[in-house]
Amino acid sequence: MMTHLKDAFVDGLLDQGRAEGVAKGEAQMLLRIMAARGLDIPEHIRVRVAECADTATLEAWADRAATATSVADIFEV
């Protein structure tokens, strides 16, 4: 029988890892959406997307990417 120990530090690390995984997945999907729409994605934008850890920002960009005709439409650059 396995005993489950509750440790706030470990739970915090697990939560952080999950959040990073979600953000990474959303960033990858955003890049896929942009590529599927035929947008030319400059390297600095790829880096910006890959380094973004804020899921709300990534989701907002993905919403814009769904109808964007340029990278500027998504990132307001």
C-alpha positions in Angstrom: 0.0 0.0 0.0 1.4 3.4 -1.0 1.2 6.4 1.4 0.5 9.7 -0.3 2.4 12.6 1.3 1.2 16.1 0.9 4.1 18.5 0.4 3.3 22.1 -0.6 6.8 22.6 -2.1 6.4 19.5 -4.3 2.9 20.4 -5.2 4.1 23.8 -6.2 6.7 22.4 -8.5 4.2 20.0 -10.1 1.8 22.9 -10.7 4.6 25.0 -12.2 5.6 22.1 -14.5 2.0 21.6 -15.6 1.6 25.3 -16.4 4.8 25.4 -18.4 3.7 22.3 -20.3 0.3 23.9 -21.2 2.0 27.2 -22.3 4.5 25.2 -24.4 1.7 23.3 -26.1 -0.3 26.5 -26.8 2.8 28.1 -28.2 3.4 25.2 -30.6 -0.2 25.3 -31.7 -0.1 29.0 -32.3 2.9 28.5 -34.6 1.1 25.7 -36.4 -2.0 27.9 -36.9 0.2 30.7 -38.3 2.0 28.3 -40.6 -1.3 26.7 -41.8 -2.5 30.2 -42.7 0.6 30.7 -44.8 2.0 33.5 -42.7 5.8 34.2 -42.9 7.0 33.8 -39.3 10.1 35.8 -38.6 12.6 34.2 -36.2 12.1 37.0 -33.6 8.4 36.1 -33.5 9.1 32.4 -33.2 11.3 33.2 -30.2 8.7 35.6 -28.7 6.0 32.9 -29.0 8.3 30.1 -27.6 9.4 32.2 -24.6 5.9 33.3 -23.7 4.6 31.6 -20.5 1.4 33.5 -20.2 -1.4 31.3 -21.4 -3.9 34.2 -21.7 -1.5 36.0 -24.0 -1.0 32.9 -26.1 -4.7 32.3 -26.3 -5.3 35.9 -27.4 -2.7 35.6 -30.1 -4.2 32.3 -31.3 -7.6 33.9 -31.5 -6.2 36.6 -33.7 -4.1 34.1 -35.7 -7.3 32.3 -36.7 -8.3 35.2 -39.0 -5.0 37.1 -39.5 -3.7 37.9 -42.9 -0.3 39.0 -41.5 1.9 38.6 -38.5 1.2 42.2 -37.7 -2.5 41.4 -37.3 -1.6 39.0 -34.5 1.2 40.8 -32.6 0.3 44.4 -33.5 3.9 45.0 -34.6 
